[in-house]
Amino acid sequence: MNPAPLSAHASAHPDAEQAVSTLRLSIEEHAIGMVIPPTAVFDGNLKLDCGVVIYGKFRGTLECAKGTVIIAPGAHFSGRLSAERIAVAGKVGDPAKAAKDSALLIASEDLQIGDGADIHAVIRAPLFNIPMGAKLNSSVIKSMLGTGAG
């Protein structure tokens, strides 16, 4: 994407210019390279060097060497997920299964959980942020991943 035309167009509308700048910062900051759209159902395995935003359903294994995986409100993830950073605002796992058989989330740096998140999984990360409104039926493992400690 060439940012020059966006900046030229956006300069006529200050709000649009700010929105484009914010969007570009978020995409770069989280190294987002792929989006699973709201109506999509993905079954399988993905191994990527970038972050992903999931708006639809993902079942399988997702390994992201870099960036953030964002499970958006309304999205559903089940399977195994590993990434530098994970942010959950949607649903993870299947309450009909044991958490260990439902989903596994491994964040090497940070795992953020939103108010409306509904998680039925094993989660592992060195840092957690769990708000009061989140539904958590999980095995939480605080690990030393990514900290240089063994």
Order of alpha helices (4+ residues) and beta strands (2+ residues): alpha-alpha-beta-beta-beta-beta-beta-beta-beta-alpha-beta-beta-beta-beta-beta-beta
